[in-house]
Amino acid sequence: MNANRRRWTLAIAAGMLALGLGLSGATGVARAQEDPGAEGASEGRPLDGYAGTCILAALAVFIIGKSARR
C-alpha cells in the first residue's frame, strides 16, 4: 500500500509541476520588438554569451553523468 501511495504522490507532483511550468510561460505579455537601428549599434558580444552557455551546459552534463555512475 505504501508503494502504491508513493507512486500516486509522485505522479501528482510531476503533473502539478508540468502544469505550473506550462502556465507560467503563458502569463507573459507579448510586446513588439524595438527597432535595433534606432540607437545606432547593438549592445554586447553575443558570441561570449553562447560560449558561456555552452560551458555551463557541458559542466551540468558532466556533473549529472558523474553522479549517475555511482
C-alpha positions as CSV (number, residue, x, y, z in Angstrom):
1,M,0.0,0.0,0.0
2,N,2.8,2.4,0.8
3,A,4.5,1.9,-2.6
4,N,1.2,2.5,-4.3
5,R,0.6,5.7,-2.4
6,R,4.2,6.9,-3.2
7,R,3.6,6.2,-6.9
8,W,0.4,8.3,-6.9
9,T,2.1,11.1,-5.0
10,L,5.0,11.2,-7.5
11,A,2.6,11.2,-10.4
12,I,0.5,14.0,-8.9
13,A,3.6,16.1,-8.1
14,A,5.0,15.6,-11.6
15,G,1.7,16.7,-13.1
16,M,1.4,19.8,-10.9
17,L,5.0,20.8,-11.8
18,A,4.3,20.3,-15.5
19,L,1.1,22.3,-15.2
20,G,2.8,25.1,-13.3
21,L,5.7,25.4,-15.7
22,G,3.3,25.3,-18.7
23,L,1.1,28.1,-17.3
24,S,4.0,30.2,-16.2
25,G,5.1,30.9,-19.7
26,A,1.5,31.7,-20.8
27,T,1.2,34.7,-18.4
28,G,3.8,36.8,-20.2
29,V,2.7,39.9,-22.2
30,A,3.6,40.0,-25.9
31,R,5.4,43.2,-26.9
32,A,6.7,44.4,-30.2
33,Q,10.4,44.4,-30.6
34,E,12.2,47.7,-30.6
35,D,13.9,48.8,-33.7
36,P,17.6,47.9,-33.3
37,G,18.7,50.5,-35.8
38,A,17.2,53.3,-33.8
39,E,20.1,53.5,-31.3
40,G,22.8,53.0,-33.9
41,A,24.7,50.0,-32.6
42,S,23.9,46.7,-31.0
43,E,25.0,46.1,-27.4
44,G,27.3,43.4,-26.1
45,R,29.0,40.5,-27.7
46,P,26.6,37.7,-28.3
47,L,29.3,35.1,-29.0
48,D,30.5,35.4,-25.4
49,G,27.0,34.5,-24.2
50,Y,26.8,31.5,-26.4
51,A,30.3,30.3,-25.3
52,G,29.3,30.8,-21.6
53,T,26.1,28.9,-22.0
54,C,27.9,26.0,-23.8
55,I,30.4,25.8,-20.9
56,L,27.7,25.8,-18.3
57,A,25.7,23.1,-20.2
58,A,28.8,20.9,-20.5
59,L,29.5,21.3,-16.8
60,A,25.9,20.3,-16.0
61,V,26.1,17.2,-18.2
62,F,29.5,16.3,-16.7
63,I,28.2,16.6,-13.1
64,I,25.0,14.6,-13.9
65,G,26.9,12.0,-15.8
66,K,29.4,11.6,-13.0
67,S,26.7,11.3,-10.3
68,A,24.8,8.7,-12.4
69,R,27.7,6.3,-12.3
70,R,27.5,5.8,-8.6
